[in-house]
Amino acid sequence: MDYEKYLNSNVKNIPISGIRLVNNWPSKIPQSSQIKLNIGQPDLDTPEFIKEATIEALRFNQTRYTDSMGSLQVREAICEFLKRKQNLLYSPDEILVTAGGQSAIFASLKAILSPGDNVVIPFPSYPPYINAIKYNKAKIIPLKTVLADNFDIPLKQLKEILEYTQIKALLIISPGNPTGVLTSHKTQLELVKLASEFDFLLISDEIYNQIVYTAKSYQSLSQVNEARERTIIIQSFSKMLSMCGFRIGFIAAPKPLIDQIKVIHHTMNICASSIAQYAVYKTLTDPQKMDEAITMTCQTYRERKSQCVSYLEENPHIEVREPQGAFYLFPRVPNINMTDFAKWFKYQYGVLTVPGAYFSIPEFSEHNEYIRLCFTEKIELLRTGLQRFNEALGIFIRKESR
Ligand SMILES: Cc1ncc(COP(=O)(O)O)c(C=O)c1O
């Protein structure tokens, strides 16, 4: 049977995120001996008190649908969390509990984008945004950011675009995946000013905002004057509390936007998992245990980050900056095709990494000189992985220059 003809012609040619494709590349190293630095999945276990709360959810029969928005008690607890951590004031009807950040992204974009709408994305970026925009037949207007400028958004270029093009939204991920960079306060102010002047929405993916290594406290885009009314915050408990498999996150946005996003979310999910919602409710209402767990998580990644950066800095071929948040290193190796390297590296050494090109578009060929390495493995494994990386890169560069 010819199934092709049944598939949505707009969707069938859009490939899955390259991050997953790396798993299918061949390797002469058996799978059990491979080192996976490709997936941003915390190796840390979910904290015990959250596991207990999850078991309690089952004992208390928290296994029914909740309100589509999420149970009122969890949304109230989320409002309290936003106020406590970032002094953000939201009411429960401005919060939508979702099946992780990923479904928050999809539902938000589906709710706001019509075919032909323009969305500005600074690249490199998190690939599922690209797919979600394409599914809606909207257009991506790309901005190139580079390591030499600390991946700062090129505001001059953005202004030029805005002079001639009406955009629906601009996407910011801070701390960034794959860059680990925080959008500076100065840039935030500029972006918000431009959003008001040229009338567009800001989508602010803040899912890594509890994993930050700078002395200054994290500033949500929504804290900037006038931003709140045009910002959709994407949040998730996956990374901050090592809860990826719970599939739970939320959106904070003005009510008219939430009301529309809710329709998409309801159609896809009815509601987020009631068991995960209960676990999150118990977590948020025990701020001391929650903060302890986040501090431990952050400390673990901070130590790994410093060691990993030192390893990479030993390599003369590499340009690297210390990430300010999240758990990704995004070094550059000038004039080397890192997609070819990553494939060869996995084949020869059994270490999985993601080429920078997979977070970008072909026009920005410089991003092919980058590679993403996650420090979501135990330090011993990271050490071995990065030793192999340094050794392999030397051999690969010599091989290429012959
Ligand atoms: C920037 C960013 N947003 C959203 C997500 C989705 O995460 P989750 O659906 O587990 O909350 C990820 C996952 O890696 C991410 O890196």
Ligand as a Chemical Component Dictionary entry (heavy atoms), coordinates in Angstrom:
data_LIG
# 
_chem_comp.id                   LIG 
_chem_comp.type                 NON-POLYMER 
_chem_comp.pdbx_formal_charge   0 
_chem_comp.three_letter_code    LIG 
# 
loop_
_chem_comp_atom.comp_id 
_chem_comp_atom.atom_id 
_chem_comp_atom.alt_atom_id 
_chem_comp_atom.type_symbol 
_chem_comp_atom.charge 
_chem_comp_atom.model_Cartn_x 
_chem_comp_atom.model_Cartn_y 
_chem_comp_atom.model_Cartn_z 
_chem_comp_atom.pdbx_ordinal 
LIG C1 C1 C 0 15.623 24.740 25.277 1  
LIG C2 C2 C 0 14.735 23.574 25.539 2  
LIG N1 N1 N 0 13.412 23.769 25.598 3  
LIG C3 C3 C 0 12.575 22.745 25.834 4  
LIG C4 C4 C 0 13.036 21.457 26.012 5  
LIG C5 C5 C 0 12.045 20.367 26.277 6  
LIG O1 O1 O 0 12.221 19.777 27.530 7  
LIG P1 P1 P 0 11.075 18.992 28.304 8  
LIG O2 O2 O 0 9.991  18.721 27.316 9  
LIG O3 O3 O 0 11.682 17.753 28.843 10 
LIG O4 O4 O 0 10.596 19.908 29.363 11 
LIG C6 C6 C 0 14.412 21.210 25.951 12 
LIG C7 C7 C 0 14.947 19.846 26.106 13 
LIG O5 O5 O 0 16.109 19.561 25.983 14 
LIG C8 C8 C 0 15.293 22.296 25.719 15 
LIG O6 O6 O 0 16.607 22.144 25.668 16 
# 
loop_
_chem_comp_bond.comp_id 
_chem_comp_bond.atom_id_1 
_chem_comp_bond.atom_id_2 
_chem_comp_bond.value_order 
_chem_comp_bond.pdbx_ordinal 
LIG C1 C2 SING 1  
LIG C2 N1 SING 2  
LIG C2 C8 DOUB 3  
LIG N1 C3 DOUB 4  
LIG C3 C4 SING 5  
LIG C4 C5 SING 6  
LIG C4 C6 DOUB 7  
LIG C5 O1 SING 8  
LIG O1 P1 SING 9  
LIG P1 O2 DOUB 10 
LIG P1 O3 SING 11 
LIG P1 O4 SING 12 
LIG C6 C7 SING 13 
LIG C6 C8 SING 14 
LIG C7 O5 DOUB 15 
LIG C8 O6 SING 16 
# 
